[in-house]
Amino acid sequence: MRADDHGAATPGTDAAGPPNRTRAAWVARQIEADIIARGWPVGEALGSEAQLIERFGVGRPVLREAFRILESRWVAKPRPGPGGGLVVTAPRRSSVRDVARLFLDYVGFADDDLYSVWEILEVAAVAQLAMRIDDEGIAALRAAVRVEEDVADLREQIVTVHTEIGRLVGNPFIELFLYIVSDLSRVHGVDPTDEQRRWLHTRHVELVEAIVAGDVLGAQRLTRRLLSALARSRSLNVVRPPDPGRRQQD
């Protein structure tokens, strides 16, 4: 290890230093921090391979491993040819959601876990949305409700009233996590009966109209009623794995 210009320890390149994977992870973190500090300039080149080798004081194998780490995280990817180098990319929301869903499937969760988080997030979201929804948002929510009428299996509906609420509220944390719980409910959901489907549709219509009317308390009450009913009906087919050690994963 050696000190950089700010006195911080940085990985060296000698054989007695840390393994390549450790050094590559360090380089990847530095590049990621730089991208965030720059405001995530998608499409911007961060330097050629030679320039980055000189900047970080590592060999080509370490740098290329760092590139692989960055590409797997949808942060940046190498671009070959003249004028190439490492280029900033945009993370795909669907990929982030898929990884989060797979991790939750791996560590295991109970349906109560999902519905308790879902209720907290959506109660907050509908309150915000009811106070400031615009015509475009109203049209989007009503369109999501109309789609329900033609969907044979609700588990196939990717864009729902709930995901639209998350998207329209303008809070990226709420949006991401509402999409994740929606994905989990689609994957693990039990196909409702025709009667249950009609009940859900009616509740969604009522929820949308409460938001449109600016009825904050009504929208929150309807959200709690809907999610509580789904939780009681055991509408998810999930089993928490018996191994508690999975929750200790880094």
Order of alpha helices (4+ residues) and beta strands (2+ residues): beta-beta-alpha-alpha-alpha-beta-beta-alpha-alpha-alpha-alpha-alpha-alpha-alpha
